[in-house]
Amino acid sequence: MHAVNKSFAVILILFSGCAAASVGDVSRLAADLDIRYRGDVPSSWGENMAGIETRLPTKEKVMALTLDACGSDGDGYDRDLIEYLRAEEIPATLFINARWIDKNPEIFRELSMDPLFEIENHGTHHRPASVTGKSVYGIRGTGSVSDLVKEVETNARKIESLTGRKPRFFRSGTAYYDDTAVRVIHDLGYRIAGFNVLGDKGATFSAGEVIQALLSANPGSIVILHMNHPEKETAEGVRAAVPLLLERGYRFVKLGDYLSTDPVS
């Protein structure tokens, strides 16, 4: 085992050693917020509402690529996409689910050590952010405030234990929320990362559709893409679109470059 791999193995051991204490902390936090929001009835449900960041607050010709790694059955790693971004020095914000980390620990370590990328929280079980169990795309959402807190915070602490940095942005599985969930996530101190450009529609777009989507971006756009389906055409579309966007004068940034990472009050 290489020295760097040994170091990561030590981190994994430390993470497992503190897991019980962390679970207890998360459970207490979940119970406290469950009491605070008892009786609160959501009135909105969707991908875009107050409290979800869908754009960068600037008129500069910048845009943020955000890549999701969901950890679902059959997920892989789109190495071609990541290596292209590295070769062209294109920064990106990576939203990574706990299940994907568990499947790809060495790749996660490698990504977390690369300053080109910002590692953020895509949840523990990739569930929509609900306090009533509302479903979307056939995926049942978190069923209570307590359930939601555990979905958010368990993976946040996992990432912090493995990287030394706690995520400051959260994106739920499916990117759906109810308005109570949005307030709870803010109470936990996170900004919610939405998007205004649907870059690959869950990695189902053809390369041509990815190109068309990315070229629709405007100053401050946040683009959602996926890095967990190497068999799809996301990488091909990104490779074709990025040079055209650079020719138009766009610059690529991470979310934290333009959105404050201070805790949300």
Helices and strands as residue ranges (DSSP letters): H 3-36, E 45-46, E 52-53, E 62-69, H 79-88, E 92-96, H 98-103, H 105-112, E 117-121, E 135-136, E 139-140, H 145-163, E 169-170, G 173-175, E 177-178, H 179-187, E 191-193, E 197-198, H 207-215, E 221-226, H 234-247, E 251-253, H 255-258
